[in-house]
Amino acid sequence: MKNGDSALTQISPFVTLLVCSLPAQKKECAVENRSESQEGKKSTRTTVYVRIGISFCALALLVLHRLYPGLFPSDVIGIGLLVVAILPWVLSVISEAELPGGWKVKFREVAEEQRRQSDEIEWIKFLMRNFLTQYELEHLKRLASLEPFWFDFNSSTKPYFDRELRRLLDLSLIEREPNKGIRGLLYDKEGIQKIDNKNMKDVKQYLHITRPGLGYLKMRDEMTDGETPTPTSPS
């Protein structure tokens, strides 16, 4: 479970930052944090009450044992069986116990923590897969590659390409080259090259991927087992 803790510690802040950086998500993130805080306080109070009840019952049993010594088992096996009989009622408030003879048993708290981590990892995978559209992801990968990133200057999809690049720019996953930008790339004829009778421009002459952009691609590949979008960009 330590590996899971480490992975969540490294990944969760990054994903939270990406999601909460979107204007539409800020309010939802704040509401979710308040809700989690309230649930945590309620759970803590319940656990305290149950612990007090268990302590009271244990003291009552101790008194009965003093008054009626023959009422409870006195041998190691008998005590062990009594503990096992009580365990199902206290699993929700303890994480482990040591039985006579040195046996240690871990309980529901550990299993719930593992299930919680599994759910969080699945949710993070979902965010990593869907944070960018398929076309935005394709653009980011092409900027990260060693090959030129050609696009058709006369393409009818230029408005969509414009919007996709600007979103990547707003997320700080890409940056402009000095004294250049998206407008010059898409609407300035300077830099056009004839390739297969088409007016083409290299996007890498105007934009480049950032370190957070490379980090996102690496983390997405690790979290989603290298899944790649099936459609290709129309740009």
Secondary structure, DSSP 8 states (H G I E B T S, - for coil): -HHHHHHHHHHHHHHHHHHHTSHHHHHHHHHHHHHHHHHHHHHHHHHHHHHHHHHHHHHHHHHHHHH-GGGS--SHHHHHHHHHHHHHHHTTT-SEEEETTTEEEE-HHHHHHHHHHHHHHHHHHHHHHHSS-HHHHHHHHHHHSSS--EEETT-TTHHHHHHHHHHHHHTTSEEE-TT--HHHHHH--TT-EEETTEEEEEGGGTEEE-HHHHHHHHHHHHHTTT---SS----
